[in-house]
Amino acid sequence: MFAVLAIFISCLGLFGLAAYTAEQRTREIGIRKVLGASVAGITGLLSKEFLRLVIISNIIALPAAAWFLSRWLTSYAYRISISWWMFAAAALVSIVIALATVGVQAIRAALTSPVKSLRSE
Protein backbone atom coordinates (compact mmCIF):
# COMPACT_ATOMS: atom_id res chain seq x y z
CA MET A 1 0.00 0.00 0.00
CA PHE A 2 2.82 2.38 0.87
CA ALA A 3 4.69 1.48 -2.32
CA VAL A 4 1.64 2.42 -4.40
CA LEU A 5 1.35 5.68 -2.47
CA ALA A 6 5.06 6.44 -3.07
CA ILE A 7 4.70 5.73 -6.80
CA PHE A 8 1.61 7.95 -6.97
CA ILE A 9 3.39 10.83 -5.22
CA SER A 10 6.42 10.49 -7.50
CA CYS A 11 4.10 10.51 -10.55
CA LEU A 12 2.52 13.72 -9.28
CA GLY A 13 5.97 15.29 -8.95
CA LEU A 14 6.95 14.11 -12.41
CA PHE A 15 3.68 15.43 -13.83
CA GLY A 16 4.30 18.82 -12.21
CA LEU A 17 7.84 18.94 -13.57
CA ALA A 18 6.59 18.06 -17.06
CA ALA A 19 3.89 20.74 -16.81
CA TYR A 20 6.48 23.31 -15.75
CA THR A 21 8.80 22.32 -18.62
CA ALA A 22 5.97 22.52 -21.15
CA GLU A 23 4.96 25.94 -19.79
CA GLN A 24 8.52 27.22 -20.08
CA ARG A 25 8.80 25.98 -23.65
CA THR A 26 5.42 27.15 -24.98
CA ARG A 27 6.98 29.59 -27.41
CA GLU A 28 9.38 26.97 -28.75
CA ILE A 29 6.53 24.48 -29.15
CA GLY A 30 4.46 27.10 -30.97
CA ILE A 31 7.27 27.92 -33.37
CA ARG A 32 7.90 24.24 -34.03
CA LYS A 33 4.20 23.69 -34.79
CA VAL A 34 4.10 26.66 -37.17
CA LEU A 35 7.14 25.26 -38.97
CA GLY A 36 5.39 21.91 -39.42
CA ALA A 37 6.35 19.74 -36.47
CA SER A 38 4.00 16.85 -35.75
CA VAL A 39 2.35 16.09 -32.43
CA ALA A 40 4.44 12.92 -32.18
CA GLY A 41 7.64 14.88 -32.77
CA ILE A 42 6.84 17.44 -30.10
CA THR A 43 5.75 14.74 -27.67
CA GLY A 44 8.99 12.86 -28.31
CA LEU A 45 10.99 16.02 -27.82
CA LEU A 46 9.47 16.69 -24.42
CA SER A 47 9.50 13.06 -23.30
CA LYS A 48 13.11 12.41 -24.30
CA GLU A 49 14.53 14.54 -21.49
CA PHE A 50 12.53 12.78 -18.81
CA LEU A 51 13.26 9.36 -20.28
CA ARG A 52 16.97 10.10 -20.04
CA LEU A 53 16.61 10.98 -16.36
CA VAL A 54 14.67 7.80 -15.61
CA ILE A 55 17.25 5.64 -17.39
CA ILE A 56 20.10 7.30 -15.48
CA SER A 57 18.28 6.75 -12.19
CA ASN A 58 17.72 3.08 -13.11
CA ILE A 59 21.40 2.66 -13.94
CA ILE A 60 22.30 4.03 -10.52
CA ALA A 61 19.58 2.25 -8.55
CA LEU A 62 19.62 -1.27 -10.00
CA PRO A 63 23.18 -2.28 -9.02
CA ALA A 64 22.68 -0.78 -5.57
CA ALA A 65 19.40 -2.64 -5.14
CA ALA A 66 20.96 -5.91 -6.31
CA TRP A 67 23.81 -5.56 -3.84
CA PHE A 68 21.56 -4.67 -0.90
CA LEU A 69 19.12 -7.45 -1.71
CA SER A 70 21.83 -10.07 -2.02
CA ARG A 71 23.31 -9.01 1.34
CA TRP A 72 19.88 -8.98 2.97
CA LEU A 73 18.83 -12.37 1.62
CA THR A 74 21.99 -14.13 2.82
CA SER A 75 20.85 -13.80 6.43
CA TYR A 76 17.89 -16.15 5.87
CA ALA A 77 18.04 -19.92 6.29
CA TYR A 78 15.99 -20.57 3.15
CA ARG A 79 17.67 -18.52 0.47
CA ILE A 80 16.28 -17.62 -2.92
CA SER A 81 18.12 -16.25 -5.88
CA ILE A 82 17.11 -13.05 -7.59
CA SER A 83 17.15 -13.24 -11.36
CA TRP A 84 18.21 -10.43 -13.65
CA TRP A 85 14.78 -10.31 -15.27
CA MET A 86 13.25 -9.03 -12.01
CA PHE A 87 15.43 -5.94 -12.18
CA ALA A 88 14.78 -5.55 -15.90
CA ALA A 89 11.03 -5.73 -15.25
CA ALA A 90 11.30 -3.10 -12.52
CA ALA A 91 13.25 -0.81 -14.85
CA LEU A 92 10.75 -1.35 -17.64
CA VAL A 93 7.80 -0.61 -15.36
CA SER A 94 9.45 2.59 -14.12
CA ILE A 95 10.07 3.72 -17.70
CA VAL A 96 6.49 2.97 -18.74
CA ILE A 97 5.06 4.82 -15.73
CA ALA A 98 7.30 7.83 -16.40
CA LEU A 99 6.42 7.91 -20.11
CA ALA A 100 2.72 7.65 -19.35
CA THR A 101 2.93 10.45 -16.81
CA VAL A 102 5.01 12.77 -18.98
CA GLY A 103 3.25 11.75 -22.19
CA VAL A 104 -0.10 13.10 -21.02
CA GLN A 105 1.37 16.52 -20.40
CA ALA A 106 3.47 16.45 -23.57
CA ILE A 107 0.47 15.58 -25.75
CA ARG A 108 -1.54 18.34 -24.10
CA ALA A 109 1.24 20.84 -24.85
CA ALA A 110 1.59 19.58 -28.42
CA LEU A 111 -2.13 19.91 -29.15
CA THR A 112 -2.41 23.55 -28.07
CA SER A 113 -2.87 26.12 -30.76
CA PRO A 114 0.40 27.77 -31.83
CA VAL A 115 -1.43 31.06 -32.31
CA LYS A 116 -2.39 31.23 -28.64
CA SER A 117 1.08 30.33 -27.44
CA LEU A 118 2.81 32.87 -29.70
CA ARG A 119 0.30 35.62 -29.04
CA SER A 120 0.54 35.31 -25.26
CA GLU A 121 4.28 35.92 -25.19
C-alpha positions as CSV (number, residue, x, y, z in Angstrom):
1,M,0.0,0.0,0.0
2,F,2.8,2.4,0.9
3,A,4.7,1.5,-2.3
4,V,1.6,2.4,-4.4
5,L,1.4,5.7,-2.5
6,A,5.1,6.4,-3.1
7,I,4.7,5.7,-6.8
8,F,1.6,7.9,-7.0
9,I,3.4,10.8,-5.2
10,S,6.4,10.5,-7.5
11,C,4.1,10.5,-10.5
12,L,2.5,13.7,-9.3
13,G,6.0,15.3,-9.0
14,L,7.0,14.1,-12.4
15,F,3.7,15.4,-13.8
16,G,4.3,18.8,-12.2
17,L,7.8,18.9,-13.6
18,A,6.6,18.1,-17.1
19,A,3.9,20.7,-16.8
20,Y,6.5,23.3,-15.7
21,T,8.8,22.3,-18.6
22,A,6.0,22.5,-21.2
23,E,5.0,25.9,-19.8
24,Q,8.5,27.2,-20.1
25,R,8.8,26.0,-23.7
26,T,5.4,27.1,-25.0
27,R,7.0,29.6,-27.4
28,E,9.4,27.0,-28.8
29,I,6.5,24.5,-29.1
30,G,4.5,27.1,-31.0
31,I,7.3,27.9,-33.4
32,R,7.9,24.2,-34.0
33,K,4.2,23.7,-34.8
34,V,4.1,26.7,-37.2
35,L,7.1,25.3,-39.0
36,G,5.4,21.9,-39.4
37,A,6.3,19.7,-36.5
38,S,4.0,16.9,-35.8
39,V,2.4,16.1,-32.4
40,A,4.4,12.9,-32.2
41,G,7.6,14.9,-32.8
42,I,6.8,17.4,-30.1
43,T,5.8,14.7,-27.7
44,G,9.0,12.9,-28.3
45,L,11.0,16.0,-27.8
46,L,9.5,16.7,-24.4
47,S,9.5,13.1,-23.3
48,K,13.1,12.4,-24.3
49,E,14.5,14.5,-21.5
50,F,12.5,12.8,-18.8
51,L,13.3,9.4,-20.3
52,R,17.0,10.1,-20.0
53,L,16.6,11.0,-16.4
54,V,14.7,7.8,-15.6
55,I,17.2,5.6,-17.4
56,I,20.1,7.3,-15.5
57,S,18.3,6.7,-12.2
58,N,17.7,3.1,-13.1
59,I,21.4,2.7,-13.9
60,I,22.3,4.0,-10.5
61,A,19.6,2.2,-8.5
62,L,19.6,-1.3,-10.0
63,P,23.2,-2.3,-9.0
64,A,22.7,-0.8,-5.6
65,A,19.4,-2.6,-5.1
66,A,21.0,-5.9,-6.3
67,W,23.8,-5.6,-3.8
68,F,21.6,-4.7,-0.9
69,L,19.1,-7.4,-1.7
70,S,21.8,-10.1,-2.0
71,R,23.3,-9.0,1.3
72,W,19.9,-9.0,3.0
73,L,18.8,-12.4,1.6
74,T,22.0,-14.1,2.8
75,S,20.8,-13.8,6.4
76,Y,17.9,-16.1,5.9
77,A,18.0,-19.9,6.3
78,Y,16.0,-20.6,3.1
79,R,17.7,-18.5,0.5
80,I,16.3,-17.6,-2.9
81,S,18.1,-16.3,-5.9
82,I,17.1,-13.1,-7.6
83,S,17.1,-13.2,-11.4
84,W,18.2,-10.4,-13.7
85,W,14.8,-10.3,-15.3
86,M,13.2,-9.0,-12.0
87,F,15.4,-5.9,-12.2
88,A,14.8,-5.6,-15.9
89,A,11.0,-5.7,-15.2
90,A,11.3,-3.1,-12.5
91,A,13.3,-0.8,-14.9
92,L,10.7,-1.4,-17.6
93,V,7.8,-0.6,-15.4
94,S,9.4,2.6,-14.1
95,I,10.1,3.7,-17.7
96,V,6.5,3.0,-18.7
97,I,5.1,4.8,-15.7
98,A,7.3,7.8,-16.4
99,L,6.4,7.9,-20.1
100,A,2.7,7.6,-19.3
101,T,2.9,10.5,-16.8
102,V,5.0,12.8,-19.0
103,G,3.2,11.8,-22.2
104,V,-0.1,13.1,-21.0
105,Q,1.4,16.5,-20.4
106,A,3.5,16.4,-23.6
107,I,0.5,15.6,-25.8
108,R,-1.5,18.3,-24.1
109,A,1.2,20.8,-24.8
110,A,1.6,19.6,-28.4
111,L,-2.1,19.9,-29.1
112,T,-2.4,23.5,-28.1
113,S,-2.9,26.1,-30.8
114,P,0.4,27.8,-31.8
115,V,-1.4,31.1,-32.3
116,K,-2.4,31.2,-28.6
117,S,1.1,30.3,-27.4
118,L,2.8,32.9,-29.7
119,R,0.3,35.6,-29.0
120,S,0.5,35.3,-25.3
121,E,4.3,35.9,-25.2
